């Protein structure tokens, strides 16, 4: 019979063959609450599994990536985006001999706190809530508190660090000014997120008829490739080549995960094209405004009618606004739309009675 108690230790020993710059699970900075280690999984493998089995992860399948509550079956959702990020991040991490388990856990958990209606929902809550709102910070709040009936998932410090530091600024997909993960695996997750959404958002925009393949800017396309798979391959291979020192060949200490100037410039220009031709399109803005109205309605109603919140939310915070934000951020697109419609119909009925 296999001695289960030795399985985790054997996998921890295998991690010793990783890059000297890779995060080792046995050297983790630990969890918020101490607990006995799993007999068959490393700490990072356990984190990955907890994320996959969480309610917040399941709800990602009904949360928008770009298009709000799309009717087509092939549009990217927050869940399929997360899976694409995980695939890209694991490919890079494996090539650089980093800790693939840690990379995967960060990738799978990075968007757990994202609002309904994509970044539109995030912008509205940031405007309304007095402390502001950032989906990366909400993702950390989900794994630290909101999941598991207020107990959180009790993840390791390294996974939590990668989750909260995955966001980027508009100007640069590397986004070093917006927070830098402490591990190379977290940096891989951050750049994989950008590679994934830039490419699948192009596909969704073409699918929706907003742009055509030949509308893509020729400069970036000539560098990155004319096909979806070519562009991803170019970006991923460039990250691996430019970050090769992460395997342990750098005399100057741990390197950063990055891109060459040419590929980074082309990628940023392609991202700018998406903002100009897709994200800020007038028809998209009209759809976005409807989503904003829904979030505003829910926010103002729920902070005044706490009886509509699930009972457990009352234990998450003493602040009525914070409780409303937590509830709204966890909603799927369709649930938010249904609740807003219900509230609107109730108001109309009340007005008729009066």
N, C-alpha and C positions, 0 to 999 in steps of 0.2 A: 504493500500500500504506500502511496506517495505521502510523504510527510508534508502536509499543507503548511505547517509552520515555517518551512524553509523556502517556500515558493517566492514570497516577497523578497526575502534576503537574496535569493539567487538573481532576481531581476535588478535589485539594487546593485549587486556586484557587476552585472552586465553594464550598468550605467557608467562604471569606471572606465569603460573603453570609449566613452563619448569625448568630445572636445573638452579640454581643460576649462574652457569658457562656458560650457553647458551647465545648466542648473541640475544638481543631483538631488533626487527626492529625499535621500537619507539626511541631507544637509539643509533641508527646508527650514525656513525661519518659523515654521509652525502654524498652528491654527489659533483662532481667537479663544477657543475653549479646548483644553487638552482632552485627548481621547486615545484609546488603545488603537494601535495600528492594525490595519487589515492583514490577515495571515497570507492572503494570496495576491494582493494588489499593492503597488507602491502608492504613496500619498497622492501623486498627481493623477494616477489612473483612477483612484477613488474619487477625486474631484470631478474628473470627466464624467464618470458614471452618475454622480449626484446631479450634475447639471442636466444630463440627458433625461433623467427621470423626474425632473422638476415640472411643476405646472406651468411656470413661466416659459419654459422651453417649448412645451406643447402648443401654447398659444401663439407662438411665432408663425405658425402655419397660416393664421388668419390675420396677420399684420402686414400692412403695405410696405413695399420697398420704395417704389416711386409712384406708381399709379394707384389711386385711391379705390379700394374695393373693386378691382378689375373683374370683369365677367369671364374673360378668357382663361382657359386652363393652363396656359403655358407662360403666363407672366410670373416674374420672380416675386416671391414672398420673402418676408424677413427670415423664414426658416430655410428656404432654399438658398438664400444669400449666405446664411450662416454655414450651411454645409459646404458651399463653394469656398468660403473663406478657410474653412477647416482643411479642405483638400489642398488648396494652394499653400497654406501655411505648413502643412505636414510635408509637402514635397520639398519646400525650401529647407525646412528644419532637418529633414533626413539627409539632404545633400550636404549640409554644413555640419553634420554629425552633432547636432544639438539634441535636446531632450524632446522627442516627438510627442510624448504623453503630455508634457506641460504645454507645449504649443497647441495641441488639440484642445485641451481643457480651456485655455484662454480664448481660442477661436469660437468654441461652442457657447461660451458664456458672455461674449462681449456685448451682445445686443439684448440681453434679457430684460433690461429696463426701458427698452424703446417704446415710445408711445404709439397709439393708433395713428394712422395717416402719416406715417413716416416723419420726416423732419418738420413738416408743417405742424403736427401736433406738438412736437418738442418746442418749436418757436412760440406757440401760443402759451403753453404752460410757463415758459421762461418769462414771458411778458406779464402774465397774471400773478404768478406766485412771488411773494415778496422776497424770498430767498433765491429766486432764480431756479432754473431747471436745466440739467445736462443729462442726456441719456446715459452717458458712461458712469456718472455718479449714481444714477438711479439703478443701473445694473449692479453696482456694488451694494446698494441698499437692498436690492432683491436677494442677493446671495447671503448677505449678512443678517437680514432681519425678516423680510416679508415672506420668504418661502418657508415651507414646513411649519405652518401655523405659528409663525412668529419666532421660530427657533433658528431660522436661517439654515444654510447648507454647511456652515462651518468649514469653509474652504481654506486651503493653505495661503500663506502670505503672497507667494509668488504668483498664483493664479489671480488673486484679488488685485495685485499690482498691475498685472497685464490687462485685466478688464478695465480698470479705471483710467489707464493711460493709453487707450487705443484710439482716442479721437484725434482728428486732424483739423487744421485750419484751411480756409478756402484757398489760400495762395499756393500751398505746397503739400503734396500728398504725404511727405515724410513728417510734416507737422511737428518739428521738434519743439517749437514754441508752445505747443498745447499740452505738453507733458511727455516725458520719456520713460518708458518701462525700464525697470532696473535689471531685467534679464534680457538676453539676446532673444530668447523665445518670445517674450512679450513684444519686442521690436519686430520680429517676424510676423506676429499676428497683426500688428498695426499696418504694415505695408501690404500684407495679403488682403486685408479688408479693402484697401483702395484698389488693388488690382482686380478684385472680384467685382466691386460695384461699378467701376468705370466700364468694364466690358459687358456685364449683363444689362446695364442700363441702356447701352447702345442697342443691344438686341431687342429690348422691350420697346424702345422708341421706334425702331424700324417696324416691329410687329404691330405697333399701334398706328403706323402710317404718319407719324410726326416727322420723321426724316427718312431718307433713302440711303442705301449704302454709299452711293456716289456723292452724298452731301458731306461725308466726313472730310475734315481738312487734310489736304494732300500731304502737307509737311509732316505732321505726326504719323500719318498712315504709312508714308514711305519709310519711316524709321521702324515703326512697330509691326506693320503687316496689314494686309487688306482683309484678312479673315479673322473672325473671333478667336479661333484657336491659335492662329499665328501671333496675334497681339499678346495673348496670355503667355504663350511660350517665350516670346521675346522678353517680356517683363520679368518673368520668373527666372529665366536663364541669366539675365543681366543682374538681378539681385544676387543670385548665387555666385556669379563671377566677381562682382564688386565686393562681396562679403566673404570671400574665400578664406580670408585670414581668421574668420571665426572658428575654423576647424582646428586652430591651434598653431598657426604658422606666423603669428604676429609677435615680433620682438617687443613691441611697444605696449603690450597689455591688451585687454579686451577691445576689439574693434566695434564699430557700429554696423548695423544692418543698413545697407543703402543701395543706391542705383548709380549708374554712370550719369554724367551730366547730360549726354545726348538723349538717353532714354528717359531720364527724369523730366527734362524739358518737354519732350514729346508727350509724355503722359500727362503732365500738368496742362498742356495746351489742349489735349483731348478732353480733359476734365472741364476746362473753361468753355469749350464748345458745347458740352452738355448743359452747362448753366445757361448759356446764351440761347441755345436752340431747343432745349427740352425742359429743364427745370423751370425757367422763367418765361416759357411760352404763355401767351395770353390765355389760351384755352385751359392750360394747366393751372394758371393762376385763378381762373374762375372756379375750377374744381377745388383748388386749394382753399379759396375763400369759403366755400360751403363747408369744408372740413373745419376751418377755423371757427365758424359759427357754431358747429356742433360741440367743439371742445369748450368754447366760451360758455355755452348754455349749460353743459354738464358741470363745469367748474363752479359757476355762480349758484347753481341749484344745490349741488351736493354739499357745499360748505355751509349752506343754510338748513339743509334737511339731512342730518346725519342718520336719521332712521332708515334712509335708503342705502346706507353703506352696509356691507356684510359685518356682523358683530365683531369679528376678529380685528377689523381695521381700527376699532376704538382703542385697542391695546398697543398699536404701533406708534402712536404719537399723542401728545396732549394738545396739539395744534390742529384745529378743524381744517385749516387750509392744507396742511401737510397730509392729513388723512384723505382729503378729496383728491389731491395730486397723486398719491399712491394708488388709489383706486382707478382713476382715469388712465394713468400710465400703463396699468396692467390690462386694460381693455383691448379687445380685438377691434378691427374696423367695423365689422358688422354689428357687434354688441353695442359699440358706441352709437352707431347710426340708429339702431332699434330703440335704445334708451332715449336718445334725443327726440325721436319721432313720438315716442310714448309721452314724453313730457310736453311736447308741443301740442299734441292732441288733447291732453288734460287741460292745458291752459286755454285752448280754444273752447272746450266744453264749459269750463268755468265762466268764461266771458259770456257765452250764450245764456247760461243760467242767470247770471247777474243782469 
